[in-house]
């Protein structure tokens, strides 16, 4: 089996060489040498050329004669949750849906992200005591990263 440490070194080397804001989201390997890499970019989207460059660097520096392998490099999809801190940081200001480990779901605009916590701003219509009509209430919640099960960006086509 090809060393995960060696693959990680090759990926990080290419990302450093490209110097265009790429970062690694996930790297998985199997005993049969299936290598799956997901990357993202601090600003903007990941291009096909970014994926190809990372893939080629790994392919050209591993010996298929010693161990055969299959490599897939892709961008971290919108359908998947945020998994690493740079993804949270990149998506500050966007609408997110957070599912806590306890099962509670919160939707709102992520206005702050640190490695320890995020801050979500939610807008709801609530009945205020002494008022006849519901009023819009803006509520901010601080959520600890350790309490979060999943965070997904809400994709809107408006």
N, CA and C of each residue as an Amber inpcrd file, in Angstrom:
protein
   474
   0.8450000  -1.1810000   0.0000000   0.0000000   0.0000000   0.0000000
   0.8990000   1.2560000   0.0000000   0.5070000   2.2370000  -0.8050000
   1.2700000   3.4820000  -0.9030000   1.0490000   4.2950000   0.3700000
   2.1150000   4.8760000   0.8740000   2.0690000   5.6500000   2.1140000
   1.1990000   6.9060000   1.9460000   0.2590000   7.0610000   2.8500000
  -0.6090000   8.2490000   2.8390000   0.2340000   9.5050000   3.0780000
   1.2680000   9.3710000   3.9000000   2.1540000  10.4930000   4.2010000
   2.8640000  10.9690000   2.9280000   3.2930000  10.0150000   2.0860000
   3.9750000  10.3710000   0.8430000   3.0170000  11.0910000  -0.1100000
   1.7910000  10.5840000  -0.2180000   0.7790000  11.2010000  -1.0810000
   0.4710000  12.6160000  -0.5920000   0.3020000  12.7510000   0.7140000
   0.0200000  14.0640000   1.3050000   1.1450000  15.0510000   1.0020000
   2.3750000  14.5920000   1.0840000   3.5210000  15.4400000   0.7670000
   3.4980000  15.9100000  -0.6810000   3.1390000  15.0120000  -1.6060000
   3.0710000  15.3660000  -3.0310000   1.9480000  16.3720000  -3.2960000
   0.8160000  16.1750000  -2.6350000  -0.3200000  17.0930000  -2.7970000
   0.0560000  18.4770000  -2.2750000   0.5940000  18.5130000  -1.0540000
   0.9570000  19.8040000  -0.4530000   2.0420000  20.5160000  -1.2440000
   2.9630000  19.7460000  -1.8210000   4.0160000  20.3260000  -2.6450000
   3.4250000  21.0460000  -3.8590000   2.4580000  20.4030000  -4.5240000
   1.8290000  21.0090000  -5.7070000   1.0150000  22.2330000  -5.3110000
   0.2580000  22.1130000  -4.2310000  -0.5620000  23.2440000  -3.7760000
   0.3320000  24.4480000  -3.4750000   1.4670000  24.2030000  -2.8450000
   2.4210000  25.2750000  -2.5460000   2.9800000  25.8740000  -3.8290000
   3.3440000  25.0110000  -4.7860000   3.8930000  25.4840000  -6.0650000
   2.8850000  26.3380000  -6.8340000   1.6150000  25.9240000  -6.8430000
   0.5860000  26.6640000  -7.5810000   0.3280000  28.0260000  -6.9440000
   0.3760000  28.1030000  -5.6230000   0.2010000  29.3570000  -4.8820000
  -1.0070000  30.1650000  -5.3690000  -2.1510000  29.4750000  -5.4990000
  -3.3550000  30.1560000  -5.9750000  -4.5330000  30.0250000  -5.0050000
  -4.2370000  29.7000000  -3.7470000  -5.3010000  29.6430000  -2.7500000
  -5.9020000  28.2770000  -2.5370000  -5.3610000  27.2410000  -3.1650000
  -5.8950000  25.8940000  -2.9650000  -5.5780000  25.3880000  -1.5630000
  -6.4550000  24.5090000  -1.0450000  -6.1630000  23.8020000   0.1970000
  -6.8080000  22.4260000   0.1390000  -6.2570000  21.5080000   0.8870000
  -6.7410000  20.1320000   0.9230000  -7.9320000  20.0230000   1.8640000
  -8.9940000  19.3950000   1.3850000 -10.1680000  19.1500000   2.2160000
 -10.1210000  17.7300000   2.7640000  -9.8500000  16.7660000   1.8810000
  -9.7660000  15.3880000   2.3520000  -8.8800000  14.5440000   1.4460000
  -8.2920000  13.5350000   2.0540000  -7.4830000  12.5430000   1.3520000
  -7.8460000  11.1870000   1.9290000  -8.3250000  10.2980000   1.0710000
  -8.6180000   8.9410000   1.5110000  -7.8870000   7.9660000   0.6050000
  -7.4010000   6.9010000   1.2130000  -6.7460000   5.8290000   0.4620000
  -7.3260000   4.5000000   0.9240000  -7.2880000   3.5280000   0.0360000
  -7.7630000   2.1900000   0.3780000  -6.6010000   1.2130000   0.2600000
  -6.7360000   0.0220000   0.8450000  -5.6730000  -0.9770000   0.7240000
  -5.3760000  -1.3530000  -0.7400000  -6.3350000  -1.1540000  -1.6330000
  -6.1180000  -1.4600000  -3.0570000  -5.5730000  -0.2490000  -3.8200000
  -5.0880000   0.7550000  -3.0800000  -4.4700000   1.9550000  -3.6470000
  -5.4120000   2.8100000  -4.5010000  -6.6410000   2.9140000  -4.0640000
  -7.5520000   3.8960000  -4.6480000  -7.3570000   5.1710000  -3.8320000
  -6.9200000   6.2210000  -4.5040000  -6.6170000   7.4980000  -3.8440000
  -7.6900000   8.5030000  -4.2470000  -8.3370000   9.1000000  -3.2530000
  -9.3780000  10.1010000  -3.5040000  -8.9750000  11.3920000  -2.8050000
  -8.8730000  12.4660000  -3.5830000  -8.4380000  13.7610000  -3.0660000
  -9.5260000  14.7980000  -3.3490000  -9.8570000  15.5850000  -2.3310000
 -10.7790000  16.7050000  -2.5220000 -10.0650000  17.9860000  -2.1270000
 -10.1510000  18.9820000  -3.0170000  -9.5040000  20.2640000  -2.7750000
 -10.5300000  21.3860000  -2.8840000 -10.1850000  22.5160000  -2.3210000
 -11.0320000  23.7050000  -2.4140000 -10.1010000  24.9000000  -2.5460000
 -10.6920000  26.0760000  -2.7330000  -9.9140000  27.2930000  -2.9230000
 -10.4400000  28.3620000  -1.9780000  -9.5240000  29.1500000  -1.4120000
  -9.9290000  30.2010000  -0.4770000 -10.8750000  31.2130000  -1.1270000
 -10.6230000  31.5610000  -2.3770000 -11.5010000  32.4770000  -3.0990000
 -11.8160000  31.8860000  -4.4510000 -13.0850000  31.9160000  -4.8100000
 -13.4910000  31.3780000  -6.1050000 -13.5790000  29.8610000  -6.0770000
 -13.6730000  29.2970000  -7.2690000 -13.8370000  27.8600000  -7.3850000
 -12.5830000  27.1630000  -7.8680000 -12.5730000  25.8650000  -7.6900000
 -11.4750000  25.0170000  -8.1460000 -11.6820000  24.7390000  -9.6310000
 -10.6290000  24.9130000 -10.4230000 -10.7320000  24.6670000 -11.8680000
 -10.3120000  23.2380000 -12.1990000 -10.6580000  22.8150000 -13.3930000
 -10.2400000  21.5030000 -13.8840000  -8.7110000  21.4400000 -13.9270000
  -8.0880000  22.5500000 -14.2930000  -6.6170000  22.5940000 -14.3430000
  -6.0000000  22.4160000 -12.9540000  -6.6460000  22.9480000 -11.9200000
  -6.1560000  22.7530000 -10.5460000  -6.1630000  21.2640000 -10.2010000
  -7.2820000  20.6050000 -10.4900000  -7.4090000  19.1700000 -10.2080000
  -6.3870000  18.3610000 -11.0070000  -6.2530000  18.6920000 -12.2830000
  -5.3130000  17.9670000 -13.1490000  -3.8790000  18.1520000 -12.6580000
  -3.5210000  19.3350000 -12.2460000  -2.1640000  19.6080000 -11.7830000
  -1.8250000  18.8040000 -10.5340000  -2.7410000  18.7620000  -9.5770000
  -2.5180000  17.9890000  -8.3540000  -2.4330000  16.5020000  -8.6940000
  -3.3280000  16.0370000  -9.5410000  -3.3310000  14.6310000  -9.9460000
  -2.0210000  14.2460000 -10.6450000  -1.5930000  15.0650000 -11.5730000
  -0.3530000  14.7750000 -12.3160000   0.8650000  14.7350000 -11.4000000
   0.9140000  15.6290000 -10.4300000   2.0600000  15.6410000  -9.5230000
   2.1530000  14.3340000  -8.7380000   1.0020000  13.8310000  -8.2970000
   1.0030000  12.5530000  -7.5760000   1.3760000  11.4270000  -8.5400000
   0.7250000  11.3890000  -9.7140000   0.9780000  10.3200000 -10.6920000
   2.4370000  10.2530000 -11.1240000   3.0320000  11.3990000 -11.4120000
   4.3990000  11.4150000 -11.9340000   5.4530000  11.0980000 -10.8810000
   5.0800000  11.1600000  -9.6200000   6.0500000  10.9050000  -8.5580000
   5.8400000   9.5740000  -7.8390000   4.8960000   8.7850000  -8.3260000
   4.7080000   7.4300000  -7.8040000   5.0290000   6.4430000  -8.9210000
   5.5510000   5.2850000  -8.5610000   5.9720000   4.2800000  -9.5430000
   4.8900000   3.2130000  -9.7120000   4.2200000   3.2320000 -10.8560000
   3.1730000   2.2440000 -11.1410000   3.7520000   0.8340000 -11.3070000
   5.0340000   0.7550000 -11.5830000   5.6720000  -0.5580000 -11.7180000
   5.7520000  -1.2620000 -10.3590000   5.9600000  -0.4820000  -9.3000000
   6.0280000  -1.0580000  -7.9520000   4.6340000  -1.3530000  -7.4110000
   3.7610000  -0.3600000  -7.4900000   2.3920000  -0.5040000  -6.9830000
   1.4380000   0.2490000  -7.8980000   0.4520000  -0.4600000  -8.4290000
  -0.5470000   0.1920000  -9.2720000  -1.5020000   0.9700000  -8.3720000
  -2.0630000   2.0440000  -8.8900000  -2.9760000   2.8690000  -8.1110000
  -3.9550000   3.5690000  -9.0390000  -5.0130000   4.0570000  -8.4490000
  -6.0090000   4.8640000  -9.1520000  -6.1770000   6.1480000  -8.3450000
  -6.1220000   7.2950000  -9.0160000  -6.2650000   8.5640000  -8.2930000
  -7.3920000   9.3910000  -8.8910000  -8.1940000   9.9750000  -8.0090000
  -9.2660000  10.8850000  -8.3990000  -9.0960000  12.1610000  -7.5940000
  -8.9870000  13.2810000  -8.3050000  -8.8870000  14.5830000  -7.6390000
 -10.0940000  15.4030000  -8.0670000 -10.8240000  15.9360000  -7.0870000
 -12.0140000  16.7290000  -7.4100000 -12.1400000  17.8880000  -6.4250000
 -13.0430000  18.7970000  -6.7670000 -13.3160000  19.8950000  -5.8380000
 -14.2930000  19.3940000  -4.7850000 -14.2690000  20.0320000  -3.6270000
 -15.2180000  19.6990000  -2.5690000 -16.5810000  20.1920000  -3.0360000
 -17.5120000  19.3080000  -3.2400000 -18.8040000  19.6620000  -3.8180000
 -19.6950000  20.4610000  -2.8910000 -20.5980000  21.2220000  -3.4930000
 -21.5620000  22.0120000  -2.7210000 -22.5250000  21.1250000  -1.9420000
 -22.7300000  19.9020000  -2.4340000 -23.6710000  19.0030000  -1.7780000
 -23.1110000  18.4180000  -0.4820000 -21.8120000  18.5290000  -0.2960000
 -21.1920000  18.0030000   0.9140000 -21.0770000  19.1070000   1.9520000
 -21.0250000  18.7120000   3.1910000 -20.8970000  19.6870000   4.2670000
 -19.4990000  20.2690000   4.3430000 -19.3800000  21.3320000   5.1170000
 -18.0740000  21.9350000   5.3630000 -17.3250000  21.0190000   6.3280000
 -16.0620000  20.7160000   6.0000000 -15.3190000  19.7480000   6.8070000
 -14.0440000  20.2780000   7.4350000 -13.4790000  21.3280000   6.8910000
 -12.2380000  21.8770000   7.4510000 -12.4080000  23.3800000   7.6490000
 -11.6400000  23.9350000   8.5920000 -11.7960000  25.3420000   8.9420000
 -11.6980000  26.3030000   7.7490000 -10.7480000  26.1220000   6.8110000
 -10.7070000  27.0690000   5.6890000 -12.0210000  27.1350000   4.8950000
 -12.7850000  26.0430000   4.8730000 -14.0900000  26.0880000   4.2020000
 -15.0610000  26.9720000   4.9770000 -15.0300000  26.8920000   6.2900000
 -15.8880000  27.7520000   7.1020000 -15.5180000  29.2190000   6.8590000
 -14.2190000  29.5020000   6.9040000 -13.7430000  30.8710000   6.7170000
 -14.1510000  31.4100000   5.3440000 -14.0400000  30.5690000   4.3170000
 -14.3870000  30.9600000   2.9480000 -15.8700000  31.3240000   2.8310000
 -16.7110000  30.6840000   3.6220000 -18.1540000  30.8500000   3.4790000
 -18.7850000  31.8130000   4.4780000 -17.9620000  32.6320000   5.1390000
 -18.5130000  33.6820000   6.0100000 -19.3470000  34.6180000   5.1360000
 -20.5300000  34.9590000   5.6210000 -21.4240000  35.8360000   4.8710000
 -22.4590000  35.0710000   4.0560000 -22.3470000  33.7560000   4.0220000
 -23.3030000  32.9490000   3.2560000 -24.3160000  32.2890000   4.1750000
 -25.4350000  31.9560000   3.5980000 -26.5040000  31.2520000   4.3050000
 -26.0820000  29.7960000   4.4950000 -26.1850000  29.2980000   5.7360000
 -25.8170000  27.9140000   6.0330000 -26.9190000  27.2290000   6.8270000
 -26.8890000  25.9110000   6.7700000 -27.7950000  25.0840000   7.5640000
 -26.9030000  24.2160000   8.4570000 -27.0450000  24.3680000   9.7700000
 -26.2080000  23.6640000  10.7340000 -27.0460000  22.6340000  11.4680000
 -26.5260000  21.4160000  11.5230000 -27.1710000  20.3660000  12.3090000
 -26.2460000  20.0680000  13.4770000 -26.7700000  20.2430000  14.6880000
 -25.9850000  19.9960000  15.8890000 -26.0070000  18.5050000  16.2330000
 -25.0470000  18.0540000  16.9870000 -24.9640000  16.6450000  17.3770000
 -26.1920000  16.2140000  18.1560000 -26.8030000  17.1440000  18.8830000
 -28.0200000  16.8470000  19.6530000 -29.2550000  16.7070000  18.7590000
 -29.1060000  17.0580000  17.4570000 -30.2030000  16.9210000  16.5060000
 -30.8720000  18.2210000  16.1020000 -30.6670000  19.2830000  16.8440000
 -31.2690000  20.5810000  16.5300000 -30.6880000  21.1370000  15.2350000
 -31.5470000  21.7890000  14.4290000 -31.1090000  22.3900000  13.1720000
 -31.2590000  23.9020000  13.2450000 -30.2570000  24.6000000  12.7390000
 -30.2510000  26.0660000  12.7430000 -29.8910000  26.5350000  11.3450000
 -30.6520000  27.5080000  10.8640000 -30.3680000  28.0700000   9.5450000
 -30.1860000  29.5620000   9.6970000 -29.1780000  30.0820000   9.0170000
 -28.9340000  31.5160000   9.0770000 -27.6580000  31.8710000   8.3500000
 -27.3050000  33.1300000   8.4620000 -26.1050000  33.6540000   7.8130000
 -24.9150000  33.4690000   8.7610000 -23.8520000  32.8430000   8.2700000
 -22.6520000  32.6780000   9.0840000 -21.8840000  33.9950000   9.0480000
 -21.7590000  34.6360000  10.2080000 -21.1200000  35.9530000  10.2460000
 -19.7300000  35.9160000  10.8830000 -19.3540000  34.7740000  11.4430000
 -18.0400000  34.6420000  12.0510000 -17.6520000  33.1700000  12.0830000
 -16.3850000  32.8840000  11.8600000 -15.8790000  31.5190000  11.9750000
 -14.4660000  31.5610000  12.5340000 -14.2580000  30.7980000  13.5790000
 -12.9240000  30.5930000  14.1360000 -12.7240000  29.0780000  14.2200000
 -11.5210000  28.6230000  14.4870000 -11.3280000  27.1770000  14.6280000
 -12.1310000  26.5630000  15.7790000 -12.6300000  27.3940000  16.6990000
 -13.3350000  26.9080000  17.8850000 -14.8580000  27.0340000  17.7740000
 -15.3290000  28.0810000  17.0690000 -16.7740000  28.3410000  17.0320000
 -17.1620000  29.1180000  15.7820000 -18.4840000  29.0960000  15.5190000
 -19.0450000  29.9310000  14.4560000 -20.1960000  30.7410000  15.0480000
 -20.5070000  31.8630000  14.3790000 -21.6400000  32.6820000  14.8100000
 -22.6330000  32.7280000  13.6500000 -23.8850000  32.3710000  13.9650000
 -24.9620000  32.3460000  12.9800000 -25.9740000  33.4200000  13.3220000
 -26.3620000  34.2030000  12.3210000 -27.3830000  35.2380000  12.4920000
 -28.6580000  34.7520000  11.8050000 -29.7180000  34.5830000  12.6010000
 -31.0070000  34.1170000  12.0840000 -32.0320000  35.2270000  12.1590000
 -32.9240000  35.2560000  11.1920000 -34.0160000  36.2190000  11.1790000
 -35.3250000  35.4430000  11.2310000 -36.1580000  35.7510000  12.2330000
 -37.4360000  35.0560000  12.3910000 -38.5380000  36.0540000  12.7170000
 -39.7560000  35.6900000  12.3620000 -40.9340000  36.4700000  12.7650000
 -41.4380000  35.8520000  14.0600000 -41.4840000  36.6770000  15.1320000
 -41.9280000  36.1900000  16.4420000 -42.9630000  37.1360000  17.0190000
 -43.8370000  36.5570000  17.8190000 -44.8300000  37.3650000  18.5070000
 -44.1670000  37.9520000  19.7500000 -44.1960000  39.2650000  19.8380000
 -43.6250000  39.9850000  20.9720000 -44.7570000  40.3110000  21.9400000
 -44.5410000  40.0840000  23.2160000 -45.5720000  40.3450000  24.2160000
 -45.9780000  41.8210000  24.1730000 -47.2750000  42.0530000  24.1440000
 -47.7900000  43.4170000  24.1050000 -47.9810000  43.9490000  22.6890000
 -47.5910000  43.2050000  21.6740000 -47.7350000  43.6170000  20.2730000
 -48.7580000  42.7060000  19.5970000 -49.5190000  43.2820000  18.6620000
 -50.5370000  42.4980000  17.9630000 -49.9430000  41.6680000  16.8370000
 -49.0280000  42.2590000  16.0950000 -48.4300000  41.5600000  14.9470000
 -47.0820000  40.9550000  15.3320000 -46.7110000  39.9130000  14.5860000
 -45.3730000  39.3430000  14.7440000 -44.3610000  40.3390000  14.2030000
 -43.2340000  40.4040000  14.8370000 -42.1730000  41.2980000  14.3950000
 -40.9380000  40.4830000  14.0280000 -40.1430000  41.0600000  13.1320000
 -38.9090000  40.4080000  12.7260000 -37.8730000  40.5720000  13.8310000
 -37.3180000  39.4430000  14.2470000 -36.3210000  39.4330000  15.3070000
 -35.0340000  38.8370000  14.7410000 -33.9390000  39.5520000  14.9330000
 -32.6290000  39.0490000  14.5050000 -31.9520000  38.4690000  15.7320000
 -31.5540000  37.1990000  15.5960000 -30.9430000  36.4980000  16.7190000
 -29.5730000  35.9710000  16.2890000 -28.5980000  36.1360000  17.1460000
 -27.2650000  35.6120000  16.8670000 -26.9700000  34.4790000  17.8350000
 -26.4660000  33.3770000  17.2700000 -26.1090000  32.2130000  18.0920000
 -24.6490000  31.8690000  17.8630000 -23.9690000  31.5810000  18.9310000
 -22.5860000  31.1000000  18.8410000 -22.6290000  29.5910000  19.0390000
 -22.0570000  28.8780000  18.0740000 -22.0540000  27.4230000  18.1120000
 -20.6210000  26.9190000  18.1750000 -20.3510000  26.0560000  19.1210000
 -19.0180000  25.4640000  19.2650000 -18.8220000  24.4120000  18.1730000
 -17.6420000  24.4030000  17.5630000 -17.3310000  23.4270000  16.5140000
 -17.5370000  21.9970000  17.0190000 -17.1940000  21.7590000  18.2730000
 -17.3120000  20.4110000  18.8310000 -18.7660000  19.9480000  18.9440000
 -19.7260000  20.8730000  18.9150000 -21.1440000  20.5310000  19.0140000
 -21.8040000  20.3710000  17.6440000 -21.0800000  20.6920000  16.5790000
 -21.6460000  20.6630000  15.2260000 -21.4730000  19.2920000  14.5950000
 -22.5810000  18.7550000  14.1210000 -22.5370000  17.4880000  13.3850000
 -22.2540000  17.7400000  11.9090000 -22.9220000  18.7720000  11.3590000
 -22.7820000  19.0500000   9.9200000 -23.1760000  20.4900000   9.6330000
 -22.4350000  21.1190000   8.7190000 -22.7650000  22.4540000   8.2480000
 -22.7700000  22.4190000   6.7340000 -23.8720000  22.8450000   6.1310000
 -23.9650000  22.8930000   4.6780000 -24.3150000  24.3000000   4.2230000
 -23.7270000  24.7010000   3.1150000 -24.0520000  25.9960000   2.5160000
 -25.3930000  25.8420000   1.8190000 -26.2840000  26.8060000   2.0120000
 -27.5800000  26.8000000   1.3460000 -27.3810000  27.4080000  -0.0350000
 -27.6880000  26.6240000  -1.0530000 -27.5240000  27.0870000  -2.4270000
 -28.8470000  27.7160000  -2.8740000 -28.7670000  28.9630000  -3.3040000
 -29.9630000  29.6860000  -3.7400000 -29.7770000  30.1330000  -5.1880000
 -30.8180000  29.9540000  -5.9850000 -30.7640000  30.3550000  -7.3890000
 -31.6140000  31.5830000  -7.6360000 -31.7800000  32.4320000  -6.6200000
 -32.5890000  33.6470000  -6.7490000 -31.8440000  34.7010000  -7.5140000
